[in-house]
Amino acid sequence: MDNPIHLPEEPDADPSARLTVGDPDLGKTRLLARECATCIFRPGNPMHLDSGRLKQMVTEACGNAGYIICHSTLPYAGSPIPPAVCRGFADRYRTWQLQVMQRLWGFVEIEPPDPDSTRTPE
């Protein structure tokens, strides 16, 4: 269920560090209950991705882990909740990995973090 993912873009990342979307207490996979406020799948490119970057991310996810971890749940983004599958991705792509997760463990839906909770006071 862990299906860890390397995140090489993480600043000063330990190459052996891995993230998991599995909830060890519930034995389920964490999935956002809805798209976060800046979901990469929302219209208008709220994350200001370079042209073609979203397509690249989807292609990599479909060929590797089978899902994208929501950026707002990444530890180095200051998330108060643990990593979870991006709802925008899960609603659009039914990869075999997501199907297996659903059939074997099921999903526990969690609310996306409040965008203001990750902002540092000015």
N, C-alpha and C positions, 0 to 999 in steps of 0.2 A: 504494500500500500504506500510505502514511502515515496517511491519514484522520485529520488532526489534530482535536483537540477543544479549544475554549476552556474554561477553568475560571475563571469570574468570581468564584467564592467564594474563590479563593486570595488570602491576605492580600498586599497590596502587589503584586498581579500586574501584569505588563506586559501590556497588552491584546493585543500582538502575539505573546506567548509561546504556544507550542502544544506539546502532548504527542503523541507517536506511540507506537503499539504495534508498529511495524515494527522488525525487527532488520536493520540494514543489512548486517551481515557475513554472515548466513545467508540473507537475502532471504526471510524468513518472518515471520509474525505471532506475537508473544509471547502465549501463553495460559497461565494458571495451570494447573498439573497437577492441582490440587484446590482446593476452596474454602479461603480463608484462615480463620484462627481466628475472625475477627469478620465474616465475610461477611454482607452485608445480606440474603442469601437464607436464612440459617440460622434455624431456629426460635428464638423467644424475643427477637427484635429486639436482638441483641448490640451494635448501633451506636446504639441508643436513638433511632431515627428517629421524627419526629413522625408522627402518624396521616396516612395518605395519601401520605407522602413517597416510599415505595418505588414505589407505583403511578405517581406523577409521574415518577420517574427512569426507569422502564421505558418509559413512554409517550414521553418525550423521546428516549431512546436509540433506540427503534424508529422514530421519525420523523426522526432526525438521523443520527448516526454509525453506528447499527446495533449498537452494543455499549456496555457500561459498562466503564470502566477501574477495576480493583480499587483501592480506596482505600488498601490497604496497600502499593501500588507507586507511589504518588504521591511525587514528589520532596520536596514540602514536608511530607510525613508522615515524612520521614527514612528512606525506603526504601533499602536497599542494592542493590536490583535495579531495572531500568528499568520504566516503565509496561507493564502487561500487561492483556489482556482478563480480566474477571472470570469465573471458572469457573462460579459460580452462575448468572450471566446466560446464558453460552454453553450450559450444559446445559439451560436452560429455554426459550430463545428462539432459533430458527433464522432469524434475519433474513437478508434477501437479501445484506446486506453481509458477514456472517460466511460465508455460502455462497460468495460470490465470493472472499473471502480464502482460504478453504480450497482451492478449486479452482485458483486462480491461483498461490498461494504456499505454501499449507500452513501448519501451525502448528508452532511449537517450544514444547513444554511446559516451563515453568519452575516450580520449587518456590516456593511463597509464602514471603515473608520470615518469619523467626522473630519472633514478636511481641515477644520480649525484646530483639531486636537493634535495634529502633527506640526503645526506652525509654531515657530519659536517666538516668544514675546519680543516686541521691538522696544 
